[in-house]
Amino acid sequence: MTTINITNIKSASAPLFASAWEIYQYSFPASERRRPEAQRKALEEQPECSMDIYTRDDDPHKVIGFMLHWDFGHSVYLEHFAVSRNERNNGAGGRMLDSFIERNASKRIILDIDMPIDDISKRRLGFYRRHGLVDNPTRKHIHPNLSDPRAESFELLLMSYGDTLDDEEFRRFRDDFENKICLNL
């Protein structure tokens, strides 16, 4: 098995960012993608925001995936996670997620996904469940349109690693989400 390398970046001008951005563009609908300038600001001006870029030992210049996340000390929010089209369905995504969970074991890991209404979104839900995340169906999570903040917001399913979020954890997540993550839209 080829070893996966992780490079953490805090700048849109960092090597490999352009390749990760290309994966980002085709992996998420426009409503779930930040505009380039907003993403640059989040990475470079928000200390909690960073991106892990994944490459293989045998080709360290080829990006196989990325995770854009926000570390708040008490929790880490995995905002975007995508794997290159060429690397899907071979276990790379699972290894990336397991590594992320292991590196953040002391914090509450939180992410959101599309509501499970079609085959793809149901498969995505199953993927996260197999890696220890649980859904929080009683925690309503309304997400703004990232490409056009004036457009209609939408509901996503909130997930957390291990157990569901308690009231205090959910309140802290909502505060972080509204006051930091949504700051650069």
C-alpha positions as MATLAB code, in Angstrom:
seq = 'MTTINITNIKSASAPLFASAWEIYQYSFPASERRRPEAQRKALEEQPECSMDIYTRDDDPHKVIGFMLHWDFGHSVYLEHFAVSRNERNNGAGGRMLDSFIERNASKRIILDIDMPIDDISKRRLGFYRRHGLVDNPTRKHIHPNLSDPRAESFELLLMSYGDTLDDEEFRRFRDDFENKICLNL';
ca = [
       0.000    0.000    0.000;
       1.330    3.427   -0.945;
       1.883    5.858    1.912;
      -0.258    9.002    1.961;
       1.495   12.244    2.870;
      -0.231   15.229    4.469;
       0.786   18.853    3.969;
      -1.041   21.472    6.029;
      -1.340   24.874    4.348;
      -2.564   28.309    5.428;
      -2.278   30.158    2.108;
      -3.940   30.026   -1.291;
      -0.515   30.656   -2.834;
       0.970   27.515   -1.244;
       2.264   24.785   -3.536;
      -0.430   22.214   -4.364;
      -3.308   24.585   -3.482;
      -4.255   25.038   -7.156;
      -4.584   21.263   -7.589;
      -6.708   21.006   -4.438;
      -8.844   23.929   -5.663;
      -9.504   22.067   -8.921;
     -10.806   19.057   -6.948;
     -12.896   21.443   -4.812;
     -14.474   22.981   -7.920;
     -15.762   19.700   -9.351;
     -16.595   18.021   -6.024;
     -19.060   20.516   -4.551;
     -22.076   22.364   -5.951;
     -21.657   26.136   -6.303;
     -23.845   26.781   -3.247;
     -21.345   24.857   -1.077;
     -18.184   26.484   -2.494;
     -16.591   29.708   -1.361;
     -15.579   32.265   -3.952;
     -11.765   32.249   -4.485;
     -11.208   35.527   -2.624;
     -13.369   34.386    0.299;
     -11.408   31.131    0.524;
      -8.092   32.983    0.433;
      -9.265   35.246    3.268;
     -10.472   32.302    5.356;
      -7.139   30.477    5.004;
      -4.884   33.478    5.437;
      -6.802   35.617    7.925;
      -8.634   33.147   10.151;
      -6.149   31.336   12.428;
      -8.583   28.449   12.968;
      -8.836   27.629    9.253;
      -6.348   25.449    7.376;
      -6.227   22.847    4.631;
      -4.642   19.404    4.693;
      -3.513   18.365    1.230;
      -2.932   14.655    0.625;
      -0.383   13.228   -1.818;
       1.209    9.814   -2.326;
       4.847    8.941   -1.678;
       5.240    7.712   -5.239;
       3.995   11.042   -6.720;
       4.338   13.878   -4.169;
       3.188   16.547   -6.642;
      -0.130   14.882   -7.446;
      -2.932   15.834   -5.062;
      -5.219   12.919   -4.251;
      -7.513   14.867   -1.943;
      -7.869   17.569    0.670;
      -9.628   18.489    3.899;
     -10.449   22.087    4.723;
     -11.073   22.383    8.457;
     -11.490   24.801   11.341;
      -9.809   24.009   14.660;
     -11.431   25.696   17.647;
      -9.485   23.817   20.320;
     -12.578   22.151   21.801;
     -13.777   20.972   18.393;
     -12.727   20.730   14.770;
     -15.196   21.349   11.945;
     -14.441   19.517    8.710;
     -15.932   21.980    6.240;
     -14.815   20.360    2.982;
     -13.413   16.897    2.267;
     -12.884   15.669   -1.279;
     -10.926   12.997   -3.080;
      -9.669   13.263   -6.658;
     -11.846   11.481   -9.231;
      -8.935    9.143  -10.033;
      -8.557    8.109   -6.384;
     -12.183    7.410   -5.499;
     -13.394    3.926   -4.551;
      -9.928    2.568   -3.712;
      -9.815    3.293    0.020;
      -7.887    6.579   -0.126;
     -10.794    8.606    1.282;
     -11.233    6.208    4.188;
      -7.528    6.325    5.010;
      -7.607   10.127    4.842;
     -10.607   10.330    7.166;
      -9.184    7.789    9.621;
      -5.942    9.775    9.752;
      -7.857   13.005   10.368;
      -9.853   11.392   13.176;
      -6.690   10.004   14.770;
      -4.884   13.369   14.599;
      -7.875   15.134   16.179;
      -8.817   12.470   18.751;
      -8.776   14.943   21.648;
     -11.371   17.217   20.003;
     -14.987   16.838   18.994;
     -15.053   16.292   15.215;
     -18.052   17.823   13.450;
     -19.027   17.893    9.787;
     -22.127   18.338    7.673;
     -23.403   16.529    4.599;
     -26.295   16.784    2.171;
     -29.529   15.380    3.500;
     -29.656   11.663    2.556;
     -32.318   11.803   -0.149;
     -30.671   10.104   -3.147;
     -28.255    7.232   -3.764;
     -25.101    9.377   -3.648;
     -26.031   11.193   -0.436;
     -27.091    7.906    1.186;
     -23.753    6.321    0.228;
     -21.932    9.343    1.693;
     -23.877    8.966    4.949;
     -22.931    5.271    5.061;
     -19.257    6.117    4.466;
     -19.153    8.492    7.436;
     -21.062    6.078    9.673;
     -18.572    3.293    8.851;
     -15.824    5.612   10.110;
     -17.497    6.285   13.461;
     -19.509    9.431   12.798;
     -23.120    9.654   13.921;
     -25.904   11.844   12.627;
     -27.449   14.548   14.767;
     -30.960   14.675   13.268;
     -32.402   16.744   16.107;
     -29.796   19.491   15.587;
     -31.134   21.703   12.808;
     -28.211   23.033   10.770;
     -28.993   25.731    8.232;
     -26.052   26.505    5.965;
     -25.646   29.727    3.990;
     -25.022   29.676    0.269;
     -21.230   30.109    0.150;
     -20.989   31.382   -3.425;
     -23.792   33.929   -3.015;
     -24.606   34.881    0.597;
     -27.766   36.669   -0.591;
     -29.149   33.422   -2.028;
     -31.322   31.034   -0.076;
     -29.732   28.983    2.710;
     -30.249   25.222    2.910;
     -30.339   22.491    5.517;
     -27.500   20.003    5.908;
     -27.248   16.971    8.176;
     -24.859   17.555   11.060;
     -22.603   14.644   12.040;
     -20.157   14.203   14.899;
     -17.565   11.608   15.775;
     -18.452    9.110   18.506;
     -21.652   10.478   20.018;
     -24.281   13.045   19.193;
     -23.614   16.617   20.255;
     -24.966   17.689   23.619;
     -26.656   21.083   24.026;
     -23.449   22.901   25.017;
     -21.395   21.391   22.184;
     -24.082   22.335   19.670;
     -24.292   25.899   21.035;
     -20.506   26.299   20.786;
     -20.511   24.894   17.252;
     -23.283   27.300   16.180;
     -21.378   30.229   17.730;
     -18.162   29.241   15.942;
     -20.021   28.595   12.706;
     -21.887   31.901   12.681;
     -19.109   34.124   14.071;
     -16.004   32.666   12.421;
     -16.749   30.254    9.595;
     -19.423   32.441    8.003;
     -17.383   35.613    8.506;
     -15.642   35.468    5.107;
     -18.470   34.845    2.666;
];
